[in-house]
Amino acid sequence: MHYLKPIISLLICVLTITSASAQDKFTISGYVKDSTSNETIIGATVAIKGRTKGISSNQYGFFSISIEKGSYTLVVSHVGYEAKELFIELNENRQLNVDLSPRISISQEVIIYARKRDINVKEAQMGKFELSMNQIRSVPALAGEVDPIKVLQLLPGVRNAGEGNSGLYVRGGGPDQNLILLDDAVVYNPGHLFGFFSVFNSDALKNVTLIKGGMPSNYGGRISSVVDIAMKEGNSKKFQVEGGIGTISSRVSIQGPVVKEKSSFIVSARRTYVDILAKPFIKKESAFFGSGYYFYDLNTKFNYKFSEKDRLYASGYFGRDVFTFNNSERSFKARIPWGNSTGTVRWNHVFNSKLFANTSLVWNDYQFAFGGAQNNFEINLQSAIRDVSAKIDFDYYPVTGHQIKYGINYTYHKFNPQTTSGKSGDIVFEPQSVNNKFAHELAAYVMDDWEVNDHLKINYGLRYTTFQQVGPYTRYVKDENGNKLDSTVYGRGQGIKNYGGLEPRVTMRYALNDETSIKAAVTRNLQFIHLVSNAGTTLPTDIWVPSTFRVKPQIGWQYAAGLFKNFKDNMWETSIEVYYKSMANQIEYKEGYTPGIGDPEESFVFGKGWSYGAEFYINKARGNFTGWIGYTLSWTWRRFAELNDGDKYPGRFDRRHDLSIVANYQKTKKWKYSAVFVFGSGNAFTLPERFFLVDGVLTQQYSRINQYRLPDYHRLDFSAIYTPQPKKPRKLKTEWVFSVYNAYSRQNPYFIYYDQQGNPLQGTLEVEARQVSLFPVIPSVTLNFKL
């Protein structure tokens, strides 16, 4: 495996340098946990009082810190928890588990020490945001549905997509360029209700992390960003029931110990009931009669602690959207189900006080289906992607100031981009299994987070990924008219096409003083799978395709730099970041493409993209009044030789101005108020400019690609959270959430269509552009409860 040589050489070099300074030191290691539930805490800061160097607990709450023999005070802190100080007499390696108590006061004194206040300045990583579930729940949401993806869209550099889109558009990239993980499992479609909500049930989640400004080497396969979401492990001390009853859906979660303080579980379920509530009010003559829609999802997790060195986790997610239409008077019926399934089994093992390992087996599946029938005609369309993965990651803590990660990840892909079958009378159209595609993906990486001195900190790493398309597959040679001239048959597992390459990643921080730093990052990313969108439909019929002998992998280079400055004892956090990103081997459908039978990649065209911009961020981190302002000024371009006469054009994700303002005010323990205002330049789109008759048929001539803009998007939301404070403690705790979405009922454009009136043959034809808007002002009430 020659491609591992540079990674192994880098690892040996790092270990040699760090081991020389590891002598005559002792190590404190263990887990950081929530004192009330025994849940491990991700990203807790562990430091020696009076020293600048410290580390953060990893994805499983594990930490390790090495220091010379002596007496010290260990300080452990995290957002939302009271900081803890422990006196340590260190003359040997110590194993220490630290329990943090959730913050229950709203006073500034507690909030000040509830987090490492200057982590945004001190950390080398750029563009990283960690959101607690309390932060996510406090932001007003459509119909009261708490949505972590919608909150991420309020951050600078993440395009505010507006209604009808739960995707993320980060720094000019498309939704497929974001690696979205749920307990290590890739989530291919994060949207419910045609994209109006995400698939993530907040009751089942523990932590949400976004990285957009320099992806670390332990992540790969995407060229824009990472969204790493961790599920709760379950309360191992006591049983707990919580949930909510909302305007369009209800949810419930049950968690508790299997063996107290050794094993626990959580089960969380959610379902809409729009179909049930609306059905009695739909009249037979209505265009909606016979239609129905609902979505549901289920999160489960189980964990077992064998010892202080070994833990087992098993988690899963299953969700479905189902749209149906059955109207006998119109002789038409349809059923459209789609959704994700994931399963993860993970084993944590502590080899010693300095070396931690996680081994994961992951299965994930995304499926979309469309079935329709009218009179004697039937059509069925299916698209799916299924992965089986295995990975092992190591965290190595040689000395304080170094945190080394390395590992290997393998995935077997099975793609069914598009299978179409149907029947018309006695004529049957059989599905073409030739569209199935298979591939192996293997990656190895090494990364070092190195605090060189009080001023300089570097996170550098190297990743190598290889991707191979394999059989069974039949490759055809066709003439200009699509007629098959010859074929090559590949057997099961036989190699067809290989891709691969090195992905260097470097981010650097230089501290000017305790409250000011400058950062820079250069990263190269490869992406071997692609989401290709058909702009001619509003259904979730975008297809996932792998790199093949015809489709090359996407290549992304990103360069970023920023100034980070805090004020008033870190009460105010500010930053300015600039970036430039190039994207090679981008994919679009050729002009005039219509979905049908056959391999869709024969209709692809390939080009390049690039984006650049500046992001401004102001965050008030503590006090009764908190919130942030994020503003992005950006440009996104695409160029395809076969589209738009080969000239560059604004990308579908181009938005010149994007502004988000989030404000939270904790008035008392009973009342908390929040508001969100968003503004964004209108989306770029293509319009027909001329209408003319050809043989009596009205024909349209379109403008250049994305030449026009929709009107600007803006919206104001409010929410108020009322938490009763009974005089005597009660087992049942409740919370009322009152929210108003689109408070001044702005008619934001969803899309534009042309309405035709009159007769073109009589010269009375009138064509008028009309705007479709989705949501007026929407009030909602949600009752949350916890037992």
C-alpha positions in Angstrom: 0.0 0.0 0.0 2.4 2.6 -1.3 0.1 5.5 -0.8 0.3 5.1 3.0 4.1 5.7 3.0 3.9 9.6 3.3 1.3 9.3 6.1 3.4 6.7 8.0 6.6 8.8 7.6 4.8 11.9 9.0 3.4 9.9 11.9 6.9 8.5 12.8 8.4 12.0 12.6 5.7 13.4 14.9 6.1 10.5 17.4 9.9 10.9 17.4 9.7 14.6 18.1 7.1 14.3 20.9 8.4 11.2 22.6 11.7 13.0 23.3 9.9 15.5 25.6 7.6 12.9 27.2 10.1 11.7 29.7 9.8 12.4 33.5 6.1 13.3 33.1 2.9 11.8 34.4 -0.5 11.7 32.8 -4.0 12.5 34.1 -6.6 10.8 31.9 -10.3 9.9 32.1 -13.8 11.1 31.1 -15.8 14.3 31.6 -19.4 13.6 32.4 -22.8 15.2 33.2 -23.4 14.7 36.9 -27.2 14.3 36.5 -27.3 11.8 33.6 -23.8 10.3 33.4 -23.6 11.4 29.7 -20.1 12.0 28.5 -19.4 15.7 27.5 -17.9 16.5 24.2 -15.4 19.3 23.9 -14.9 20.0 27.6 -11.8 22.1 28.3 -9.3 20.5 30.6 -6.3 22.7 31.7 -3.8 23.2 34.5 -4.6 26.4 36.4 -1.9 29.1 35.6 -0.8 27.5 32.4 -2.0 28.3 28.9 -1.8 24.8 27.4 -4.8 22.6 27.7 -6.8 20.1 25.7 -10.5 19.3 24.9 -12.3 16.1 25.6 -12.9 14.1 22.4 -16.0 12.8 20.8 -16.5 10.4 23.6 -15.6 12.7 26.5 -12.1 11.2 26.9 -9.1 13.4 27.8 -5.4 13.0 28.6 -3.0 15.6 29.9 0.7 15.1 30.8 2.8 17.3 33.1 5.8 17.1 35.4 5.6 15.8 38.9 4.1 18.3 41.4 1.0 19.8 42.9 -1.5 21.3 40.5 -5.1 22.6 40.2 -7.0 21.0 37.3 -9.7 23.2 35.8 -12.5 21.5 33.8 -15.2 23.6 32.1 -17.8 23.5 29.3 -20.7 25.6 28.0 -23.8 25.2 30.1 -21.9 23.6 33.1 -20.4 25.0 36.3 -16.6 24.8 36.1 -14.8 22.5 38.5 -11.4 22.8 40.1 -9.6 19.8 41.5 -6.4 19.8 43.5 -4.0 17.1 42.2 -0.8 15.8 43.9 0.9 14.2 40.9 3.6 11.6 41.4 2.2 8.8 39.2 -0.2 8.4 36.3 -3.8 9.1 37.5 -7.1 8.0 36.1 -9.8 10.6 36.9 -13.4 10.9 35.8 -14.8 14.5 36.3 -18.5 15.1 36.8 -19.8 18.6 35.8 -23.1 20.0 37.2 -25.4 21.7 34.7 -25.7 25.4 35.2 -29.0 26.3 36.9 -28.5 30.0 37.6 -28.8 32.8 35.1 -26.3 35.0 36.8 -23.3 36.2 35.0 -20.9 35.0 37.6 -21.8 31.4 36.8 -21.9 31.9 33.0 -18.4 33.5 33.0 -16.8 30.3 34.2 -19.1 27.9 32.3 -16.8 27.7 29.3 -13.2 28.4 28.2 -14.1 31.9 27.3 -11.3 32.6 24.7 -11.5 29.3 22.8 -12.5 31.1 19.6 -9.2 33.1 19.8 -6.9 30.3 21.1 -8.1 27.4 18.9 -6.2 26.8 15.7 -9.3 25.6 13.8 -11.1 28.2 11.7 -14.8 28.4 11.0 -15.7 26.0 13.8 -19.0 26.4 15.6 -20.3 24.2 18.4 -24.0 24.6 19.3 -25.6 23.2 22.5 -29.1 22.0 22.3 -30.2 24.8 24.6 -28.9 27.3 22.1 -30.8 25.5 19.3 -34.0 25.2 21.2 -34.0 29.0 22.0 -34.1 30.0 18.3 -37.7 30.6 16.9 -38.7 27.9 14.5 -41.3 27.3 11.8 -44.4 25.8 13.4 -42.4 25.2 16.6 -40.2 22.5 15.1 -36.8 22.8 16.6 -34.3 22.3 13.9 -30.5 22.3 14.2 -29.9 22.6 10.5 -32.0 25.8 10.4 -29.9 27.3 13.2 -26.7 26.5 11.3 -28.1 28.4 8.4 -28.0 31.5 10.6 -24.2 31.4 10.9 -21.9 33.5 8.5 -20.7 31.6 5.5 -23.7 29.3 5.5 -26.2 30.5 2.9 -29.7 31.2 4.3 -31.7 29.0 1.8 -35.1 30.3 2.9 -38.3 28.3 2.9 -38.4 24.9 1.4 -34.8 23.9 1.9 -33.1 22.2 4.8 -29.8 21.8 2.8 -26.6 23.7 3.7 -24.9 25.9 1.1 -21.4 26.6 2.6 -19.1 29.1 0.9 -20.5 28.6 -2.5 -20.8 24.8 -2.3 -23.8 22.7 -3.0 -25.7 20.5 -0.5 -23.8 17.4 -1.6 -20.5 19.0 -0.6 -21.3 18.8 3.1 -20.4 15.8 5.2 -23.4 15.3 7.5 -22.8 12.7 10.2 -25.1 11.2 12.8 -23.1 9.0 15.1 -20.5 8.4 12.4 -23.2 7.5 9.8 -23.5 9.6 6.7 -27.0 11.2 6.2 -27.5 11.7 2.5 -30.9 13.6 2.6 -31.3 15.7 5.8 -34.8 17.0 4.8 -38.3 16.2 5.8 -41.5 17.7 4.3 -39.8 18.4 0.9 -37.0 20.2 2.7 -39.0 22.4 5.1 -37.6 20.6 8.2 -34.5 18.5 8.9 -34.5 14.8 9.9 -32.8 15.6 13.2 -35.0 15.3 16.3 -33.5 17.7 18.9 -34.6 15.5 21.8 -32.3 12.7 20.7 -29.2 14.9 20.1 -26.4 15.9 22.4 -24.0 18.0 20.3 -23.9 19.7 16.9 -20.6 20.9 15.4 -20.0 22.7 12.1 -16.6 23.1 10.5 -16.4 25.2 7.4 -13.1 26.9 7.4 -10.5 24.2 7.0 -11.6 20.6 7.4 -9.3 18.5 9.7 -7.7 15.4 8.2 -9.9 13.0 10.1 -12.9 14.1 7.9 -13.0 13.5 4.2 -15.2 12.7 1.2 -16.6 16.3 0.9 -15.1 19.6 -0.2 -17.2 22.2 1.7 -17.9 21.5 5.3 -18.6 19.0 8.1 -21.7 18.8 10.3 -20.9 16.2 13.0 -24.0 15.4 15.2 -23.8 13.2 18.2 -26.8 11.4 19.7 -27.5 11.2 23.4 -26.3 8.1 25.2 -29.2 7.8 27.6 -29.4 8.6 31.3 -27.7 5.8 33.2 -28.8 7.1 36.6 -32.6 7.4 36.4 -35.5 7.0 34.0 -36.6 10.0 32.1 -39.5 10.8 29.7 -39.7 14.0 27.7 -41.4 15.2 24.6 -43.5 17.8 23.1 -46.9 18.4 21.5 -46.7 20.9 18.6 -48.7 22.4 15.8 -47.8 19.9 13.2 -46.1 17.1 15.0 -45.5 15.5 18.4 -42.5 13.7 19.8 -41.5 11.6 22.8 -38.3 10.3 24.2 -37.7 7.6 26.8 -34.3 7.1 28.4 -32.9 5.4 31.4 -30.5 2.8 32.9 -30.4 -0.8 31.9 -27.8 -1.5 34.6 -27.4 1.6 36.7 -24.3 3.7 35.9 -23.1 0.9 33.6 -25.6 0.7 30.8 -28.3 2.9 29.4 -30.6 3.4 26.4 -32.6 6.1 24.7 -35.6 5.8 22.3 -36.9 8.9 20.6 -39.8 9.1 18.1 -41.6 11.9 16.2 -44.5 12.0 13.8 -46.5 14.6 12.0 -50.3 14.5 11.9 -51.0 17.1 9.2 -52.7 14.4 7.1 -55.0 13.4 10.0 -56.0 17.0 10.9 -56.5 18.3 7.4 -58.4 15.3 5.9 -61.9 16.2 7.3 -61.6 19.8 5.9 -60.7 18.9 2.3 -63.8 19.0 0.1 -64.2 16.5 -2.8 -64.1 19.2 -5.4 -60.8 20.6 -4.0 -57.6 20.1 -5.9 -56.1 18.7 -2.7 -58.8 15.9 -2.3 -57.1 12.5 -2.2 -53.7 13.8 -1.2 -51.9 13.0 2.0 -48.5 13.6 3.6 -46.8 12.6 6.8 -43.2 12.0 8.0 -41.9 10.1 11.0 -38.5 9.2 12.4 -37.1 7.0 15.2 -33.8 7.4 17.0 -32.4 4.6 19.2 -29.2 4.2 21.2 -27.8 1.7 23.6 -24.4 1.7 25.4 -22.7 -0.7 27.8 -19.6 0.0 30.0 -17.6 -3.2 30.3 -14.8 -1.4 32.3 -13.1 1.9 32.5 -11.2 0.9 29.3 -14.0 -0.6 27.2 -17.4 0.7 26.1 -19.8 -0.4 23.5 -22.4 1.8 21.7 -25.1 0.8 19.3 -27.3 3.5 17.6 -29.7 3.7 14.8 -32.0 6.1 12.9 -35.0 5.4 10.7 -37.1 8.0 9.0 -39.6 8.2 6.2 -41.6 10.8 4.3 -44.7 9.5 2.5 -46.7 11.5 0.0 -49.8 9.9 -1.5 -52.5 11.0 -3.9 -55.5 8.9 -4.8 -58.4 10.7 -6.5 -60.7 8.3 -8.4 -62.5 11.2 -10.2 -59.2 12.2 -11.8 -58.2 8.6 -12.5 -54.8 9.3 -11.0 -52.9 7.9 -8.0 -49.4 8.3 -6.8 -47.2 7.3 -3.9 -43.9 8.9 -3.1 -41.9 7.5 -0.1 -38.3 8.5 0.6 -36.0 8.5 3.6 -32.8 7.5 5.4 -31.8 4.5 7.6 -28.6 4.3 9.5 -27.0 1.9 12.0 -23.8 2.3 14.0 -21.9 0.0 16.3 -18.9 1.5 18.1 -16.3 0.2 20.5 -14.2 2.5 22.6 -10.9 1.1 24.0 -8.4 2.9 26.2 -5.0 1.2 25.6 -3.3 3.3 28.2 -3.4 6.8 29.7 -2.2 8.3 26.4 -3.8 6.2 23.7 -7.6 6.1 23.0 -9.2 4.1 20.1 -12.7 4.0 18.5 -13.7 1.3 16.1 -17.0 1.7 14.2 -19.1 -0.4 11.9 -21.6 1.7 10.0 -24.5 0.9 7.7 -26.6 3.6 6.0 -29.2 3.6 3.3 -31.1 6.3 1.4 -34.1 5.5 -0.9 -36.4 7.5 -3.0 -39.4 6.0 -4.9 -42.1 7.3 -7.2 -45.1 5.3 -8.2 -47.9 6.7 -10.4 -50.8 5.4 -12.4 -53.4 6.9 -14.7 -55.9 4.9 -16.7 -53.8 2.1 -18.3 -50.4 3.7 -17.8 -48.1 3.0 -14.8 -44.6 4.3 -14.1 -42.2 3.5 -11.3 -39.0 5.3 -10.5 -36.4 4.3 -7.9 -33.2 5.8 -6.7 -31.0 4.6 -3.8 -27.6 4.6 -2.2 -26.3 2.1 0.3 -23.0 2.1 2.2 -21.3 -0.4 4.5 -18.3 1.1 6.4 -15.6 0.2 8.8 -13.2 2.6 10.5 -10.8 2.9 13.3 -9.6 6.1 14.8 -6.8 6.7 17.4 -6.3 9.7 19.7 -2.8 9.9 21.0 -1.7 12.4 23.7 2.1 12.2 23.8 2.7 15.4 25.8 0.6 18.4 26.7 0.4 20.6 23.6 0.2 17.7 21.2 -3.0 15.8 20.3 -2.4 13.4 17.5 -5.2 11.6 15.6 -4.7 8.9 13.0 -6.8 6.2 11.5 -8.2 4.2 8.5 -11.7 4.3 7.0 -13.2 1.9 4.4 -16.6 2.1 2.6 -18.3 -0.1 0.1 -20.8 1.8 -2.0 -23.8 0.6 -3.9 -25.5 3.2 -6.1 -28.8 2.9 -7.9 -28.9 6.4 -9.5 -32.1 5.8 -11.4 -34.2 2.8 -12.3 -37.3 3.3 -14.3 -40.0 0.8 -15.1 -43.6 1.1 -16.3 -46.5 -0.4 -18.2 -48.8 0.9 -20.9 -51.6 -1.5 -21.6 -49.9 -4.8 -22.5 -46.5 -3.2 -23.1 -44.1 -3.5 -20.2 -41.0 -1.5 -19.7 -38.5 -3.5 -17.6 -36.1 -1.9 -15.2 -32.5 -1.6 -16.3 -30.3 -3.0 -13.6 -27.3 -1.9 -15.7 -27.6 1.4 -13.9 -26.4 -0.1 -10.6 -22.8 1.0 -9.7 -20.5 -0.3 -7.1 -17.3 1.2 -5.6 -14.7 0.8 -2.9 -13.4 3.9 -1.0 -10.4 3.7 1.4 -8.8 6.5 3.3 -5.9 6.8 5.8 -4.9 10.0 7.7 -2.7 11.4 10.4 -3.2 14.8 12.1 -1.4 16.7 14.9 -2.9 19.6 16.8 0.3 21.2 18.1 0.5 24.2 20.5 4.1 25.3 19.7 4.2 28.1 22.2 1.9 30.7 23.8 1.6 32.5 20.4 1.7 29.8 17.7 -0.6 26.8 17.3 -0.8 24.6 14.2 -3.3 21.9 13.2 -1.6 20.0 10.3 -2.3 16.7 8.7 -2.3 14.6 5.6 -5.0 12.3 4.2 -4.9 9.9 1.3 -8.0 8.6 -0.3 -8.5 6.0 -3.1 -11.7 5.2 -4.9 -12.3 2.4 -7.3 -15.4 1.7 -9.4 -15.9 -2.1 -9.6 -18.2 -4.5 -11.4 -20.6 -6.0 -12.1 -21.1 -3.5 -14.8 -21.4 -3.3 -18.6 -19.7 -0.4 -20.4 -21.2 0.5 -23.8 -19.6 2.3 -26.7 -22.2 4.3 -28.6 -22.4 6.5 -31.7 -23.5 10.1 -31.9 -27.2 9.0 -32.0 -26.9 6.8 -28.9 -26.9 3.5 -30.7 -24.8 0.7 -29.0 -21.8 -0.3 -31.1 -19.7 -2.4 -28.6 -19.6 -3.3 -24.9 -17.2 -4.4 -22.2 -18.5 -6.6 -19.4 -16.9 -6.4 -16.0 -17.5 -9.2 -13.5 -18.3 -8.8 -9.8 -15.5 -7.0 -8.0 -13.5 -6.4 -11.1 -11.8 -3.0 -11.2 -13.1 -0.5 -13.8 -11.6 2.9 -12.8 -9.3 4.1 -10.0 -9.0 7.6 -8.5 -7.0 8.8 -5.5 -4.8 11.5 -4.2 -3.2 13.3 -1.2 -5.2 15.8 0.7 -2.9 18.1 2.8 -4.7 20.2 5.5 -3.0 23.0 7.5 -4.6 25.6 9.8 -2.6 28.0 11.9 -3.2 30.4 14.7 -0.9 33.2 15.9 -1.9 35.0 19.1 -1.1 38.7 19.2 -2.3 38.8 22.8 -4.7 37.1 25.1 -7.8 38.4 23.3 -6.5 38.7 19.7 -5.3 36.2 17.1 -4.9 35.8 13.4 -5.6 32.5 11.6 -4.9 31.0 8.2 -5.8 27.7 6.5 -5.1 25.9 3.3 -6.9 22.6 2.6 -7.3 20.2 -0.3 -10.3 17.9 -0.5 -11.5 15.1 -2.8 -15.1 14.1 -3.2 -16.0 10.9 -5.1 -19.8 11.1 -5.0 -22.0 13.7 -6.5 -25.6 14.9 -6.2 -27.0 16.0 -9.5 -30.0 18.2 -9.5 -32.8 18.5 -12.1 -34.1 22.1 -12.0 -37.2 21.0 -13.8 -38.9 19.4 -10.8 -39.7 20.3 -7.3 -39.7 16.7 -6.0 -36.7 15.3 -4.2 -35.5 13.5 -7.3 -31.9 14.7 -7.2 -29.7 11.6 -7.8 -26.5 10.5 -6.1 -23.9 9.1 -8.5 -20.3 7.9 -7.9 -17.1 8.7 -9.8 -16.8 6.4 -12.7 -14.8 6.0 -15.9 -16.9 9.0 -17.2 -17.4 11.0 -14.0 -14.3 12.4 -12.3 -14.1 13.2 -8.6 -14.6 16.8 -7.4 -11.5 18.6 -6.2 -11.7 21.5 -3.8 -8.9 23.9 -2.7 -9.8 26.4 0.0 -7.7 29.3 1.2 -8.9 31.2 4.3 -7.5 33.9 6.7 -9.1 35.7 9.6 -8.8 38.1 12.5 -10.4 37.1 15.8 -10.8 39.6 18.6 -12.6 39.5 21.9 -13.6 42.4 24.1 -14.6 43.1 27.7 -13.1 40.1 29.3 -14.3 37.9 26.4 -17.9 39.0 26.7 -17.9 40.0 23.1 -16.5 37.7 20.4 -15.8 39.1 16.9 -14.2 37.8 13.7 -13.5 38.7 10.1 -12.7 35.9 7.7 -11.9 36.0 4.0 -11.8 32.9 1.7 -11.3 31.7 -1.8 -12.4 28.3 -3.0 -11.9 26.5 -6.3 -14.0 23.5 -7.3 -13.0 21.3 -10.2 -15.2 18.6 -12.0 -18.6 20.0 -11.2 -21.6 18.3 -12.7 -24.8 19.6 -14.3 -27.3 18.1 -16.7 -27.0 19.1 -20.3 -29.5 21.5 -21.8 -32.8 20.0 -22.6 -32.4 16.9 -20.3 -35.5 15.0 -19.5 -35.6 12.1 -16.9 -36.2 8.8 -18.6 -34.9 5.3 -19.1 -31.2 4.9 -19.4 -28.0 5.8 -17.6 -28.3 9.4 -16.4 -24.6 10.0 -16.5 -24.8 10.0 -20.3 -26.6 13.3 -20.0 -24.0 15.0 -17.7 -21.8 17.9 -18.6 -18.7 18.9 -16.6 -17.2 22.2 -15.6 -15.6 24.2 -12.8 -16.7 26.5 -10.0 -15.1 29.1 -7.7 -16.3 31.3 -4.9 -14.8 34.0 -2.7 -16.1 36.3 0.0 -15.8 37.8 3.5 -17.6 36.8 6.7 -18.3 39.1 9.7 -19.3 37.8 13.1 -20.2 39.5 16.4 -21.3 37.3 19.3 -22.3 38.4 22.8 -21.4 35.2 24.7 -22.6 35.8 28.2 -25.1 37.8 30.3 -28.9 37.7 30.3 -28.9 39.2 26.8 -27.0 37.1 24.3 -27.0 36.5 20.5 -25.0 37.1 17.4 -24.9 39.0 14.1 -23.5 37.3 11.0 -23.0 38.9 7.7 -21.5 37.4 4.5 -20.5 39.2 1.3 -19.8 36.5 -1.4 -19.6 35.6 -5.0 -20.1 32.1 -6.6 -19.4 31.3 -10.2 -19.7 28.4 -12.6 -18.3 27.7 -16.0 -19.2 24.8 -18.3 -18.0 24.6 -21.9 -21.4 23.2 -23.0 -23.6 25.6 -21.1 -24.2 29.3 -21.4 -22.0 29.5 -24.6 -19.1 28.6 -22.4 -19.3 31.9 -20.4 -19.2 32.0 -16.6 -22.5 32.5 -14.8 -23.6 32.9 -11.2 -24.0 29.6 -9.4 -27.3 28.4 -8.1 -26.0 29.0 -4.6 -24.7 32.6 -5.3 -26.0 35.1 -2.8 -24.3 38.5 -2.7 -25.5 39.6 0.7 -26.6 37.4 3.6 -27.4 38.8 7.1 -28.7 37.0 10.2 -29.4 38.6 13.6 -30.2 36.4 16.6 -31.1 37.8 20.0 -32.0 36.0 23.2 -33.1 37.6 26.4 -33.4 35.7 29.7 -35.7 38.1 31.7 -36.4 35.7 34.6 -36.2 32.0 35.3 -39.8 31.8 34.0 -39.5 33.8 30.8 -37.0 33.8 27.9 -37.5 35.7 24.7 -35.9 35.3 21.3 -36.0 36.9 17.9 -34.4 36.2 14.5 -34.1 38.5 11.5 -32.7 37.3 8.2 -32.0 39.1 5.0 -30.6 37.7 1.8 -30.2 38.8 -1.8 -32.6 37.1 -4.2 -31.7 33.7 -5.7 -30.3 33.7 -9.3 -32.6 32.0 -11.8 -33.3 31.6 -15.5 -36.3 33.2 -17.2 -37.9 32.8 -20.6 -37.4 36.1 -22.4 -39.4 35.6 -25.6 -42.5 33.7 -26.6 -43.4 32.8 -30.1 -45.5 30.3 -32.1 -44.1 27.3 -34.0 -46.7 25.4 -35.9 -49.4 26.8 -33.6 -47.4 25.7 -30.4 -46.3 28.4 -28.0 -42.5 28.1 -27.6 -40.2 29.9 -25.1 -36.7 31.3 -25.6 -34.8 31.4 -22.3 -32.3 33.9 -21.0 -28.7 33.2 -20.3 -28.3 30.9 -17.2 -29.1 32.6 -13.9 -29.2 36.0 -15.5 -32.1 37.2 -13.3 -32.7 37.5 -9.6 -35.7 36.9 -7.4 -36.7 39.7 -5.1 -34.7 39.9 -1.8 -35.6 37.5 1.0 -36.2 38.8 4.5 -38.2 37.6 7.5 -38.6 38.3 11.3 -39.4 35.6 13.8 -40.3 35.8 17.5 -40.6 33.3 20.3 -41.3 33.3 24.0 -40.5 30.4 26.3 -42.5 30.1 29.6 -41.1 27.7 32.2 -43.4 27.4 35.3 -41.6 27.6 38.6 -43.7 25.8 41.2 -43.1 26.4 44.8 -42.6 22.7 45.5 -40.5 20.5 43.2 -42.5 18.3 40.9 -41.6 15.2 38.9 -43.4 16.6 35.8 -41.7 19.7 34.4 -43.3 21.6 31.6 -42.4 24.4 29.2 -44.6 26.4 26.8 -43.1 27.7 23.6 -45.0 30.5 21.8 -43.6 31.4 18.4 -44.4 33.6 15.4 -42.8 32.8 12.1 -42.6 35.6 9.5 -44.0 38.2 11.9 -44.8 40.9 9.3 -46.0 38.3 6.8 -43.4 39.1 4.1 -44.4 37.4 0.8 -41.0 35.9 0.0 -40.7 34.4 -3.4 -40.5 30.6 -3.7 -40.5 30.4 -7.5 -41.7 32.3 -10.5 -44.0 30.9 -13.2 -45.7 32.3 -16.3 -49.5 32.4 -16.6 -51.0 32.3 -20.1 -54.4 33.8 -20.9 -56.1 34.2 -24.2 -55.7 32.5 -27.6 -52.4 32.8 -29.5 -54.1 32.1 -32.8 -56.6 35.0 -32.3 -53.8 37.4 -31.1 -55.3 37.7 -27.6 -52.5 35.8 -25.8 -51.2 37.5 -22.7 -48.3 36.0 -20.7 -47.7 37.3 -17.1 -45.0 36.4 -14.6 -46.4 35.3 -11.3 -44.7 34.8 -7.9 -45.5 31.9 -5.6 -44.9 32.4 -1.9 -45.2 29.8 0.7 -45.7 31.1 4.3 -47.5 34.1 5.6 -47.4 34.9 9.3 -47.6 31.5 11.2 -48.2 31.5 15.0 -47.6 28.3 16.9 -47.7 26.9 20.4 -45.7 23.9 21.6 -45.9 22.2 25.0 -42.7 20.5 26.1 -42.6 18.2 29.0 -40.1 16.2 31.0 -40.8 13.5 33.6 
